[in-house]
Amino acid sequence: MYHISKDKRAVQSSELIYKGLLECIKKKPFDQFTVSDLQKVSGVARTTFYRAFDNISDVLYWKCDTCFYEVLGSYHPKLFQGELDLARHYFDYWVNHSDILELLMQIGRQDIIYACHMKNADILQQRFGELPGINMKHGNYFIAIRTGFTISILTVWLKGGRKESADELVQIIEEQLSILTKSITKS
């Protein structure tokens, strides 16, 4: 696990380590470079690395977790405007910050994406409280469904070459939800 203090130097060192990881992965597969390789490329001392991270995967977890905290924490309407407004904000963010997601997909670590999203999903519930019409007795399912849904959309979008804008992704979601709603009401 990572353990980075809020100290400015600790965050800067962690960013240098992450940038070093990006350089290392250009030269070797992720599972073939070492902390020593990372330390040499980043210019950060080995002791600094281990002060912040237990292993190289923790660097990825930290960066992904930081991004999910940022995107979910930066949604600030006075009142919850609805899931499609949140989706637009969410996809707008990832249009400009997709490098960590692409890297995690490249090395087969989508589990980190899911874990970081789940960890940070409660930010919205803390800010907006219970949502109208949502039985929060089963809130963990509510969050899990939305996490799987959004991560799946991000995955398809990334694999498809990031062609759609945030607005286009929201439009696709609206179309799919309309089709789903019609099929449910026919049943």
C-alpha positions as CSV (number, residue, x, y, z in Angstrom):
1,M,0.0,0.0,0.0
2,Y,1.1,3.6,-0.4
3,H,1.6,5.9,2.5
4,I,2.3,9.4,1.3
5,S,2.0,12.3,3.7
6,K,0.3,15.6,2.6
7,D,3.7,17.2,2.7
8,K,4.6,19.0,-0.5
9,R,8.0,17.3,-0.9
10,A,6.4,13.8,-0.4
11,V,3.9,14.5,-3.1
12,Q,6.6,15.9,-5.4
13,S,8.7,12.8,-4.8
14,S,5.8,10.5,-5.6
15,E,5.1,12.4,-8.8
16,L,8.8,12.0,-9.8
17,I,8.5,8.2,-9.1
18,Y,5.3,8.0,-11.2
19,K,7.0,9.8,-14.1
20,G,10.0,7.5,-13.7
21,L,7.7,4.5,-13.9
22,L,6.3,5.9,-17.2
23,E,9.8,6.1,-18.5
24,C,10.7,2.6,-17.3
25,I,7.6,1.1,-19.0
26,K,8.7,2.5,-22.3
27,K,11.9,0.4,-22.0
28,K,10.8,-2.8,-20.3
29,P,7.5,-4.6,-19.6
30,F,6.0,-3.6,-16.2
31,D,6.8,-7.0,-14.6
32,Q,10.4,-6.8,-15.6
33,F,11.7,-3.6,-14.1
34,T,12.8,-3.2,-10.5
35,V,12.7,-0.5,-7.8
36,S,16.4,0.1,-8.6
37,D,15.5,0.8,-12.3
38,L,12.7,3.1,-11.1
39,Q,15.0,4.8,-8.6
40,K,17.7,5.5,-11.3
41,V,15.3,6.9,-13.8
42,S,13.3,9.0,-11.3
43,G,16.3,10.3,-9.4
44,V,14.5,9.6,-6.1
45,A,16.4,7.8,-3.4
46,R,15.5,4.2,-2.7
47,T,14.7,5.1,0.9
48,T,12.3,7.8,-0.4
49,F,10.6,5.2,-2.6
50,Y,10.1,2.8,0.3
51,R,8.9,5.6,2.6
52,A,6.0,6.2,0.2
53,F,5.4,2.8,-1.4
54,D,5.7,-0.9,-0.5
55,N,6.2,-2.0,-4.1
56,I,6.0,-0.7,-7.7
57,S,2.2,-1.6,-8.1
58,D,1.5,0.8,-5.2
59,V,2.7,3.7,-7.4
60,L,0.0,2.9,-9.9
61,Y,-2.6,2.5,-7.1
62,W,-1.6,5.9,-5.7
63,K,-1.9,7.7,-9.0
64,C,-5.2,6.1,-9.9
65,D,-6.6,6.7,-6.4
66,T,-5.5,10.3,-6.6
67,C,-7.3,10.8,-9.9
68,F,-10.6,9.2,-8.7
69,Y,-10.4,11.4,-5.6
70,E,-9.9,14.4,-7.8
71,V,-12.7,13.7,-10.3
72,L,-15.3,12.7,-7.7
73,G,-14.2,15.4,-5.2
74,S,-14.4,18.1,-7.8
75,Y,-18.1,17.6,-8.6
76,H,-19.6,20.6,-6.8
77,P,-23.1,21.6,-7.9
78,K,-25.2,23.1,-5.0
79,L,-27.6,20.1,-5.3
80,F,-27.1,16.8,-7.0
81,Q,-28.1,17.5,-10.7
82,G,-28.6,13.9,-11.7
83,E,-26.5,11.0,-12.8
84,L,-26.1,12.2,-16.4
85,D,-24.7,15.6,-15.2
86,L,-22.3,13.7,-12.9
87,A,-21.4,11.4,-15.9
88,R,-20.6,14.4,-18.1
89,H,-18.3,15.8,-15.3
90,Y,-16.7,12.4,-14.9
91,F,-16.0,11.7,-18.5
92,D,-14.8,15.3,-19.1
93,Y,-12.2,14.7,-16.5
94,W,-11.0,11.4,-18.0
95,V,-10.8,12.9,-21.5
96,N,-7.9,14.9,-20.1
97,H,-6.4,12.4,-17.6
98,S,-6.7,9.0,-19.2
99,D,-3.0,8.1,-19.1
100,I,-3.2,6.2,-15.8
101,L,-6.3,4.2,-17.0
102,E,-4.6,3.3,-20.3
103,L,-1.4,2.2,-18.5
104,L,-3.4,0.0,-16.1
105,M,-5.3,-1.6,-18.9
106,Q,-2.1,-2.1,-20.9
107,I,-0.6,-4.1,-18.0
108,G,-3.9,-5.9,-17.2
109,R,-4.5,-4.2,-13.8
110,Q,-8.1,-3.1,-14.2
111,D,-8.6,-4.4,-10.6
112,I,-6.8,-1.2,-9.5
113,I,-9.2,1.0,-11.4
114,Y,-12.2,-0.8,-9.8
115,A,-10.7,-0.6,-6.3
116,C,-9.9,3.1,-6.5
117,H,-13.3,4.0,-7.9
118,M,-15.0,2.0,-5.1
119,K,-12.8,3.6,-2.5
120,N,-13.7,7.1,-3.6
121,A,-17.4,6.6,-4.5
122,D,-18.5,7.5,-1.0
123,I,-17.3,11.1,-1.6
124,L,-20.6,11.8,-3.4
125,Q,-22.8,10.2,-0.8
126,Q,-21.0,12.2,2.0
127,R,-21.5,15.4,0.0
128,F,-25.1,14.9,-1.1
129,G,-26.5,12.5,1.5
130,E,-29.2,10.0,0.4
131,L,-30.5,10.5,-3.1
132,P,-34.2,10.8,-3.7
133,G,-35.8,7.5,-4.7
134,I,-32.7,5.4,-3.8
135,N,-33.0,2.8,-1.1
136,M,-29.6,3.2,0.6
137,K,-30.2,0.1,2.6
138,H,-28.6,-1.5,-0.4
139,G,-26.2,1.4,-1.1
140,N,-23.2,-0.9,-1.6
141,Y,-25.0,-2.4,-4.6
142,F,-26.0,1.0,-5.9
143,I,-22.3,2.0,-5.8
144,A,-21.1,-1.3,-7.3
145,I,-23.5,-1.1,-10.2
146,R,-22.4,2.4,-11.1
147,T,-18.8,1.6,-10.6
148,G,-19.0,-1.4,-13.0
149,F,-21.1,0.7,-15.4
150,T,-18.7,3.7,-15.6
151,I,-15.5,1.6,-15.7
152,S,-16.9,-0.5,-18.5
153,I,-17.7,2.6,-20.5
154,L,-14.2,4.0,-19.9
155,T,-12.7,0.6,-21.0
156,V,-14.7,0.5,-24.2
157,W,-13.9,4.2,-24.9
158,L,-10.2,3.7,-24.3
159,K,-10.0,0.5,-26.4
160,G,-11.9,2.3,-29.2
161,G,-9.2,5.0,-29.3
162,R,-10.9,7.8,-27.2
163,K,-12.9,9.1,-30.2
164,E,-16.0,10.3,-28.4
165,S,-16.2,13.5,-26.3
166,A,-17.8,13.5,-22.8
167,D,-21.0,14.8,-24.3
168,E,-21.1,12.0,-26.9
169,L,-20.5,9.4,-24.2
170,V,-23.4,10.8,-22.1
171,Q,-25.6,10.7,-25.3
172,I,-24.7,7.1,-25.8
173,I,-25.6,6.3,-22.2
174,E,-28.9,8.1,-22.6
175,E,-29.7,6.0,-25.7
176,Q,-28.8,2.8,-24.0
177,L,-30.8,3.6,-20.8
178,S,-33.8,4.4,-23.0
179,I,-33.5,1.0,-24.8
180,L,-33.1,-0.7,-21.4
181,T,-36.1,1.1,-19.9
182,K,-38.3,0.2,-22.9
183,S,-37.3,-3.5,-22.7
184,I,-38.0,-3.6,-18.9
185,T,-41.5,-2.0,-19.3
186,K,-42.4,-4.5,-22.0
187,S,-41.6,-7.4,-19.7
